[in-house]
Amino acid sequence: MAGQGEQMRVLGVDPGLRNMGWGVIETSGSRISHIENGICRSQGDDLAARLLCLFDQLADIVARLAPDTAAVEQTFVNKDGAGTLKLGQARAVALLVPARAGLDVGEYAPNTVKKTVVGVGHADKRQIDHMVRLQLPGVEIAGPDAADALAIALCHAHHARSSGRLAAALARGGPRLGSARAAHKKRGAA
């Protein structure tokens, strides 16, 4: 992960078996810019062929755009068990491709992404699209799946910046905070 002033390229992936949205953004300090976005569309009659198609397309994107880190939306279980299982397999592709390229991969629940980007955890697709456009002025979004993927990338960038600030604060106060924790534990043990 990049520190506060460093440049970081983030790939966001919205997994799906038919359409897998993806979006790449770049952060430099507090500046965020859009690199590219799109939708990987599966082809083929059987599941293995469709998964391979998604894998190859996403691998090409990772090789071409060279992200530094990636994030994938977590799936939720619904009433259709077979559909949930297939979505989980597409999600495995979304996790495997960046991991195979040596990237750290963050995972975020849909409500976390929505709350980070829109401000509420139960935002609809229209609200997500609107907020992505506000944060990435002039962006041409390839579709709702790509908008979701850009939102996932924005969420990951925000969390990476926040964790970088926390790590820096802990590093600055290291010995003092460490001794305070030790003293607290000692009081608790007594």
PLY file of the C-alpha trace (Angstrom):
ply
format ascii 1.0
element vertex 190
property float x
property float y
property float z
element edge 189
property int vertex1
property int vertex2
end_header
0.00 0.00 0.00
1.11 3.48 -0.75
1.62 6.08 1.92
-0.20 9.39 2.11
1.78 11.25 -0.58
2.70 8.30 -2.76
1.06 7.32 -6.00
-1.12 4.20 -5.97
-3.00 2.58 -8.84
-6.08 0.66 -7.69
-8.10 -1.97 -9.56
-11.68 -2.44 -8.39
-13.65 -5.50 -9.50
-17.38 -6.13 -9.30
-17.62 -9.90 -9.81
-20.27 -11.42 -12.02
-20.46 -14.52 -14.19
-21.97 -12.79 -17.24
-20.56 -9.31 -16.70
-17.56 -8.56 -14.47
-17.15 -4.83 -13.98
-13.69 -3.38 -13.51
-12.28 0.07 -12.91
-8.81 1.47 -12.37
-8.10 4.71 -10.55
-4.88 6.36 -9.42
-4.35 8.25 -6.21
-1.58 10.66 -5.36
-2.04 12.11 -1.91
-5.63 13.35 -1.83
-5.90 13.52 -5.65
-7.84 10.75 -7.39
-7.94 10.28 -11.14
-9.70 7.83 -13.43
-7.50 5.60 -15.57
-9.92 3.25 -17.31
-13.03 1.11 -16.73
-15.01 -1.53 -18.53
-16.84 -4.81 -18.40
-15.45 -8.30 -18.99
-18.17 -10.34 -20.69
-18.08 -14.11 -20.46
-18.60 -16.29 -23.51
-19.05 -20.00 -23.93
-21.64 -22.62 -23.19
-20.20 -24.26 -20.11
-19.12 -22.80 -16.79
-15.43 -23.60 -17.21
-15.25 -21.79 -20.56
-17.05 -18.75 -19.15
-14.72 -18.58 -16.13
-11.66 -18.94 -18.37
-12.94 -16.13 -20.59
-13.29 -13.84 -17.57
-9.88 -14.89 -16.26
-8.15 -14.11 -19.57
-9.83 -10.71 -19.95
-9.06 -9.63 -16.38
-5.48 -10.91 -16.65
-5.03 -8.76 -19.78
-6.32 -5.71 -17.91
-3.97 -6.30 -14.97
-1.00 -6.79 -17.34
-1.85 -3.71 -19.42
-2.77 -1.24 -16.64
-0.35 -2.49 -13.95
-2.31 -1.74 -10.76
-0.47 -1.65 -7.42
-3.35 -3.13 -5.45
-6.83 -4.49 -6.04
-10.20 -4.78 -4.32
-13.12 -7.10 -4.91
-16.68 -6.84 -3.66
-17.78 -9.60 -1.32
-20.82 -11.58 -2.34
-23.95 -12.08 -0.32
-25.95 -15.27 -0.11
-29.41 -15.12 -1.61
-32.27 -17.60 -2.00
-30.88 -19.05 -5.23
-28.12 -21.36 -4.01
-26.93 -22.30 -7.51
-26.71 -18.64 -8.53
-24.80 -17.79 -5.36
-22.35 -20.62 -6.04
-21.75 -19.46 -9.63
-21.22 -15.88 -8.46
-18.74 -17.21 -5.90
-16.81 -18.92 -8.69
-16.68 -15.69 -10.69
-15.53 -13.93 -7.52
-12.73 -16.51 -7.22
-11.52 -15.41 -10.67
-11.65 -11.77 -9.53
-9.51 -12.64 -6.49
-7.13 -15.02 -8.26
-6.06 -12.81 -11.16
-4.64 -9.92 -9.08
-3.25 -12.32 -6.46
-1.45 -14.23 -9.21
0.06 -10.90 -10.34
1.45 -10.41 -6.82
-1.07 -7.77 -5.72
-2.64 -7.41 -2.30
-6.39 -7.82 -2.68
-8.86 -6.08 -0.37
-12.40 -7.34 0.07
-15.35 -5.12 0.93
-18.99 -5.81 1.70
-21.43 -4.02 -0.64
-22.73 -1.86 2.22
-19.18 -0.77 3.12
-18.54 0.32 -0.47
-21.83 2.23 -0.60
-21.29 3.89 2.77
-17.75 4.94 1.81
-18.64 6.32 -1.63
-22.22 7.53 -1.19
-22.47 8.04 2.57
-25.24 5.50 3.18
-25.02 1.73 3.20
-28.17 1.06 1.20
-27.60 3.31 -1.82
-29.03 2.28 -5.18
-27.15 1.94 -8.49
-28.16 5.44 -9.58
-26.71 7.01 -6.43
-23.47 5.05 -6.82
-23.11 6.14 -10.44
-23.75 9.78 -9.45
-21.16 9.80 -6.65
-18.55 8.05 -8.80
-19.05 10.77 -11.44
-18.67 13.48 -8.79
-15.42 11.98 -7.50
-14.05 11.29 -10.99
-15.14 14.32 -13.08
-15.46 13.68 -16.80
-15.42 9.89 -16.45
-17.19 7.86 -19.14
-18.60 4.84 -17.32
-19.02 1.63 -19.35
-22.15 0.58 -17.42
-23.53 -0.11 -13.95
-21.07 -2.96 -13.30
-18.15 -0.68 -14.17
-19.59 2.07 -11.92
-19.72 -0.44 -9.07
-16.13 -1.48 -9.77
-14.97 2.15 -9.70
-16.82 2.57 -6.38
-14.97 -0.48 -5.04
-11.64 1.03 -6.16
-12.55 4.37 -4.52
-13.49 2.54 -1.30
-10.18 0.68 -1.29
-8.21 3.87 -1.94
-10.01 5.60 0.94
-9.36 2.72 3.33
-5.71 2.47 2.23
-5.20 6.20 2.87
-6.92 5.92 6.26
-4.82 2.93 7.31
-1.69 4.76 6.11
-2.56 7.72 8.33
-3.21 5.38 11.27
0.11 3.58 10.74
1.93 6.93 10.52
0.27 8.15 13.73
1.18 4.94 15.53
4.75 5.20 14.24
5.03 8.81 15.48
3.70 7.91 18.91
5.22 4.42 18.97
7.22 4.22 22.20
4.80 6.44 24.11
1.75 4.49 22.93
3.51 1.18 23.51
4.35 2.06 27.10
0.81 3.32 27.71
-0.59 0.01 26.46
1.84 -1.93 28.66
0.87 0.15 31.70
-2.83 -0.39 30.94
-2.34 -4.15 30.67
-0.34 -4.19 33.89
-3.13 -2.32 35.75
-5.68 -4.75 34.31
-3.67 -7.75 35.49
-3.28 -6.43 39.03
0 1
1 2
2 3
3 4
4 5
5 6
6 7
7 8
8 9
9 10
10 11
11 12
12 13
13 14
14 15
15 16
16 17
17 18
18 19
19 20
20 21
21 22
22 23
23 24
24 25
25 26
26 27
27 28
28 29
29 30
30 31
31 32
32 33
33 34
34 35
35 36
36 37
37 38
38 39
39 40
40 41
41 42
42 43
43 44
44 45
45 46
46 47
47 48
48 49
49 50
50 51
51 52
52 53
53 54
54 55
55 56
56 57
57 58
58 59
59 60
60 61
61 62
62 63
63 64
64 65
65 66
66 67
67 68
68 69
69 70
70 71
71 72
72 73
73 74
74 75
75 76
76 77
77 78
78 79
79 80
80 81
81 82
82 83
83 84
84 85
85 86
86 87
87 88
88 89
89 90
90 91
91 92
92 93
93 94
94 95
95 96
96 97
97 98
98 99
99 100
100 101
101 102
102 103
103 104
104 105
105 106
106 107
107 108
108 109
109 110
110 111
111 112
112 113
113 114
114 115
115 116
116 117
117 118
118 119
119 120
120 121
121 122
122 123
123 124
124 125
125 126
126 127
127 128
128 129
129 130
130 131
131 132
132 133
133 134
134 135
135 136
136 137
137 138
138 139
139 140
140 141
141 142
142 143
143 144
144 145
145 146
146 147
147 148
148 149
149 150
150 151
151 152
152 153
153 154
154 155
155 156
156 157
157 158
158 159
159 160
160 161
161 162
162 163
163 164
164 165
165 166
166 167
167 168
168 169
169 170
170 171
171 172
172 173
173 174
174 175
175 176
176 177
177 178
178 179
179 180
180 181
181 182
182 183
183 184
184 185
185 186
186 187
187 188
188 189
